[in-house]
Amino acid sequence: MPAYDGKTKLAFCERLGKKWRDLADYFEINIGERDRFEQGGETREVWEWLERRERLHELSEALRYIDREDLVVQVLEPPPLPVAPPQAARSGSPYPGLRYFSVEETDIFFGRDEEIQGLLKRLTDPLQRLIAVVGASGSGKSSLVLAGVIPRLPAGWVPVRFTPGGLGDDPFLALAAKLEPLLEPHSLTGRAIAKRLRARGDLDALAPLVLERKPESAELLLFVDQFEELFTLVADEHRRRFVALLTKAAQSPRVRTILTVRADFYPQCIDVGLEHLLRAGSYPLAAPKLRAVLEMITGPAALAGLRFEDDLPGRLLEDTGREPGVLALLAFALAELYRRKDGMLLTHAAYDGFGRVPGAISRRAEAIFTALDTDIQAAFEEVFRELVKVDEQEVATRQRGEWEPMSDSAAARLIKTYSDPDVRLLVCGQAGQRPTVEVAHEALLSYWPRLEKWIEIRRDDLWLRRQITQLAAYWHDHDRQAEHRWPDERVIEVVAMREHLKLKEKDFTERERDFLGPLDREQMLAALDDPTSSHEQRAIIGVRLSLLGDPRPGVGLRADGLPDPVWCPVPGGEVTLEGDAGAFTVEPFQIAQYPVTYRQYRAFLDAEDGYHNPKWWQGLWVNQPPEKPGRQFNRRDNHPAENLAWLEAVPFCRWLSTRLGYEVRLPTEWEWQQAATGGNPANDYPWGPEWDGNRANTYESELNRSTAVGMYPQGASPVGALDLSGNVWEWCLNEYDNPRNVALAGDARRVVRGGAWNCSQTSARAAFRNHYAPDSRNASIGFRLACSSPI
């Protein structure tokens, strides 16, 4: 029977509280005996009841059963404190905070003895070639292996630790970088090792070289830390091949693998092809028992010669609880407690001052933030958008970003502040020649309200940003085929995401920029002025300008909702029509810079006094509007109105003339030709006498569709009008067979000019005449406005 002193009994009685009833139930103390307990002293009565019956030795098990193990580890059976060496002061803090314990810190790594022994037993089992330590974020997986297991490996074993994303998206490079110094005597460079492993996965062939001059029993221990990076940072092309390397290594008698992985990524481990190794190799890391947590609190302090004020370890234990993820908060709180120590004393005042375990990270992070200059605060989003990623399950995790340590930018100053040795909420490192930075622990993502709220607001944007990286790689690996690019509609999401995350063009890789195509309207308009821009690029730009809101005058509507044509003055002159159709005098007039767009035509369709008003059809061959207008096939606001008849273009002009207060109409074909040539008969095309397929959307462009108006500035006529060659045919006012007849009545064929996207360059000549019946519609016919009176 254990011997408890009076101090133990007193502490037990003070802390049990109302749980005495559960204890009485456990020991089956009958109601009559309970009724005789002194009111307010029931806990003492239970103790003495057990003492009289010599059953105090059962108390610990009973307390664990009623979920009061804290009383066992704090009062009845507190773990013994380690005995410090005579010099007894371990220099520096014995608490690493949010970073994991290193191999050199094995002496201050407490509370995981059972797990250490369990892993060592598995590692020395000849049949156990791969072990996956699976646990929640913040459960101490990395520290367990580094400070618990590796220092206790059998003699001669060579551990090699790396993370799959340590050098970007290629885990073979990350592994090779750690093997390179071990293989230096064999003149193998890191890149050569990576190439070999990527091609053959023969780690088993390299292991004997690493283990030269080691005992025969020695093995190479591959420690793949933060294995979830295989799914969050590694390129698709490397993922399955790296799993194949691990599978092959598991068959080698001189290679062992131990990996740590977050529990929420375990399904991905199974899906990627590790299920057969994980059946026997999984090692679930549970939350430590309360006794172990108390050892984590008190053990390092004892070795450093530190003392706790009375009951402070109990408060830390109570605030930590049993959730594995909270261990990271405890680790940070202990580091803060040391930072605020009073001499060698860890105090309640300091503990309360930084918000205890639950509030330690948030208070520290926020206090630092509020003390920053406003320009540095403004860099918050710029920094954390690179350090946080969101996966397809909408789970936010940390990722490494690059930074410029020598920069004096606001972002660099924020990183320096949060990575200061006294803070360490961010951790700076090196990936090859590139300086890197990352969040010290994912607990920061959940327990700093400012960051947590930002992630919640930007969750969709962060996921979209990650998708761009993934899909750009997929597109590139599949020969950049158009079918693997996003539809243009998604450009709206991307532009919004860029604005939310304050991303600039330089923040995307060249591959990502190629995948996305143009995103800035100014950039798009500049690309139109570049004669080397392809037909496909121009078509994409037109769609995207429509989706984003085309800013060009003459394409949309005025503030009052009316079409807003830009007029180009056309000089007078003489025009001779082809095919002996006659010569005509052209008086000076004005022509619209673009064909009427779908948005402009839709204003007529939607207006109460518009398309369905019979008065606009009076005097025409058909004096009533059709039951419904023609279908617009290319339903983009800035694309030309199409599939409409001459008998619909004329009513549009009548309606708009009334609304604008001056007459607009269809041009005659001689006016149209004068506008196309600028009055110079030598101009077979608007831009000159020779055909240039880069200046117009005709059959030769192979687009097989119309583009937005004005996508070919190099194809402008001398008067400044665009699209007079190609894109859509344009109705003219006059009859085809009797050109001088411009009367509106009758069913005579009417002229169309300019060619179209589905017609060859011949029909795109400035003088080429064509015709359709006035009620004809098709997807290649539109129209353009003219105006005779001063504007």
Sequence and secondary structure as in RCSB ss.txt:
>XXXX:A:sequence
MPAYDGKTKLAFCERLGKKWRDLADYFEINIGERDRFEQGGETREVWEWLERRERLHELSEALRYIDREDLVVQV
LEPPPLPVAPPQAARSGSPYPGLRYFSVEETDIFFGRDEEIQGLLKRLTDPLQRLIAVVGASGSGKSSLVLAGVI
PRLPAGWVPVRFTPGGLGDDPFLALAAKLEPLLEPHSLTGRAIAKRLRARGDLDALAPLVLERKPESAELLLFVD
QFEELFTLVADEHRRRFVALLTKAAQSPRVRTILTVRADFYPQCIDVGLEHLLRAGSYPLAAPKLRAVLEMITGP
AALAGLRFEDDLPGRLLEDTGREPGVLALLAFALAELYRRKDGMLLTHAAYDGFGRVPGAISRRAEAIFTALDTD
IQAAFEEVFRELVKVDEQEVATRQRGEWEPMSDSAAARLIKTYSDPDVRLLVCGQAGQRPTVEVAHEALLSYWPR
LEKWIEIRRDDLWLRRQITQLAAYWHDHDRQAEHRWPDERVIEVVAMREHLKLKEKDFTERERDFLGPLDREQML
AALDDPTSSHEQRAIIGVRLSLLGDPRPGVGLRADGLPDPVWCPVPGGEVTLEGDAGAFTVEPFQIAQYPVTYRQ
YRAFLDAEDGYHNPKWWQGLWVNQPPEKPGRQFNRRDNHPAENLAWLEAVPFCRWLSTRLGYEVRLPTEWEWQQA
ATGGNPANDYPWGPEWDGNRANTYESELNRSTAVGMYPQGASPVGALDLSGNVWEWCLNEYDNPRNVALAGDARR
VVRGGAWNCSQTSARAAFRNHYAPDSRNASIGFRLACSSPI
>XXXX:A:secstr
     HHHHHHHHHHHGGGHHHHHHHTT  HHHHHTS TT HHHHHHHHHHHTT GGGHHHHHHHTT HHHIIII
IS        TT   SS S  TTS   GGGGGG  S HHHHHHHHHHHT TT  EEEEEE TTS HHHIIIIIIG
GGS TT EEEEE TTTTSS HHHHHHHHHGGGGGGGT  HHHHHHHHHHH  HHHHHHHHTTTS TT  EEEEE 
STTHHHHTS HHHHHHHHHHHHHHTT TTEEEEEEEEGGGHHHHIIIIIHHHHHHHEEE     HHHHHHHHHHH
HHHTT EE TTHHHHHHHHHTT GGGHHHHHHHHHHHHHT BTTEE HHHHHHTTHHHHHHHHHHHHHHHHS HH
HHTTHHHHHTTTEEE TT  EEE  EE  TT  SHHHHHHHHHTSTTT SEEEEEETTEEEEEES THHHHH HH
HHHHHHHHHHHHHHHHHHHHHHHHHHHTTT GGGS  GGGHHHHHHHHHHHT  GGGS HHHHHHH    HHHHH
HHHT TT  HHHHHHHHHHHHHH    TTSSB TTSSB   EEEE  EEEEETTTTEEEEE  EEEESS  BHHH
HHHHHHSTTSTT GGGGTTSSS S  SS    SS  TTSB  S  HHHHHHHHHHHHHHHTS  B   HHHHHHH
HHTT TT SBTTBSS  GGGS SGGG   S   TT  GGG  TTS   SSSSSEEEEEEESSSTT   S S   E
EEES  TTS GGGGSTT  EEE TT   TTEEE  EE S  
